[in-house]
Amino acid sequence: MAFARTCSVALVGVEGVVVEVQADLEPGVAAFTLVGLPDKSLVESRDRVRAAVVNSGAEWPQKKLTVGLSPASVPKGGSGFDLAVACAVLGAAERIDPRELAHLMMIGELGLDGRVRPVRGVLPAVLAAAEAGYRQVVVPEQTAAEASLVPGVSVLGVRSLRQLIAVLTDGPVPEEEPPEEGRPDAMLAGLMVPGTGAGTGLPALSGPSARQPDMAEVAGQRAARTALEVAAAGGHHLLFMGPPGAGKTMLAERLPGLLPPLTQKEALEVTAVHSVAGVLPPGKPLIDTPPYCAPHHSATMAALVGGGNGLPRPGAVSLAHRGVLFLDEAPEFGGRALDALRQPLESGHVLVARSAGMMRMPARFLLLLAANPCPCGRHARPGEGCDCTPMAVRRYQGRLSGPLLDRIDLRVQVSPVTRTELTAPTAGAESTAAVAARVREARDRARSRFAGTPWATNGEVPGHELRTRWHAEPGALCQAERDLECGLLTARGLDRVLRVAWTVADLAGHDRPTTDDVARALQLRTGVVRGRPAGVGER
């Protein structure tokens, strides 16, 4: 029987769909037909596979060849099917035992010389294979470490088709020439999207030698530092409003350092998204620190939430999953792009609908906005004249819509740094490590409180659950309820104040929010001082 089958994976968004690759040989005029909704790059695999098989020392069958990709209703694209197609053809030609191929999952692109080149999205592909019950996976050698992150799967990394044929036929495995020392491996070019270098804001330079920003370098800004600590401890969204040069961007860059390291499950989620997007740092198969994404204010709605031609690709909200999405100069972003953030801020995922399909991508991020008070930036600053008219100020501030601001938990006015604060010695300033230790303690309290539930931080808990299962001290919410009756707070705003109050209580070591904790949460949201002014961490 001139038939063989093996399996590969088609990526749909950041999820994988197992695809059965079938090859059938029939007598007739030599031809190669590929069916199953392939895109242009996959159709071109016919020439790549034929040249790779011949240059690997195998004979190409001179018969009518049909390769089918099942299920045929799922669009398929990319060059990651090359290895599976080549092995299925060799199995149908009885060059390889078809029984050896039936339970293998193969992912990889073939060069014309038979070398196996790495492709993006190996981790989500292997995750899909493991969920489908496959226990043996063949991937390019350069991505074997990434594939090995999935437990319970045996990974074989190969450098060429010749090596794989030798392994499957129990022959001697030929040695392939390693890349020259001191020169970059050209095979890794397929893992990165062009133009995704250091300018993306992603932590590609993370490592022991990379210098991380420290909170001790920030002069003054006590209120903003407190807001950063609360945001990191509870996963709350934050808005910095202040004049240029006050340190808004400097503070934002230090927020990822306050977040705790990712758990194993979270690290796999983040790594899968970055692998599909082609921004996985080379030499680092697992991202175990919260990502930081800071797109330029000219970014479109598709760049923020995901999109592109054909099947959507991950956007900035997905690249910042389990990390920080920083939008500097927020009013300069397009209104439609900003309002598109409203749904993922509530649900933790983004659902992108296109004619080619509907994709659900993760988007559980901490949003940090920075804005000037007016176009010139000098509004309400004493001693400096603002050139903007009242109408221009209102129009500029109105670019951040009310529904979006209602989803922001903390709104802090960042004042200019004084000469005394700027020239004072910073030896006594708190470092990132000291603040991060308090954040971890607060998160541990919240995690123990939410044990047995799907939530881990106060910012994730629905308002109804927070009001009915975990109660504040009697009378602690009186001021917030009065603000609700007066129209100063919405129902969503009251829930968010309660979440922040729980975070303030966790930082202060309280079993449940007190009146002072709720007053500080209201102050962080409205900017109006309530009760006794004090730092959040004071006992």
Helices and strands as residue ranges (DSSP letters): E 3-12, E 15-26, E 31-35, H 40-43, H 45-55, E 64-70, H 82-92, H 98-101, E 105-106, E 109-110, E 116-117, H 122-131, E 136-140, G 141-143, H 144-147, E 154-158, H 161-168, G 186-191, G 198-200, G 215-217, H 222-234, E 238-241, H 248-253, G 256-258, H 264-277, E 292-293, H 301-305, H 316-319, E 324-327, G 330-332, H 335-339, H 342-347, E 349-354, E 357-362, E 366-371, H 390-397, H 402-406, E 410-413, H 419-423, H 432-449, G 458-460, H 463-469, H 478-485, H 491-508, H 515-526
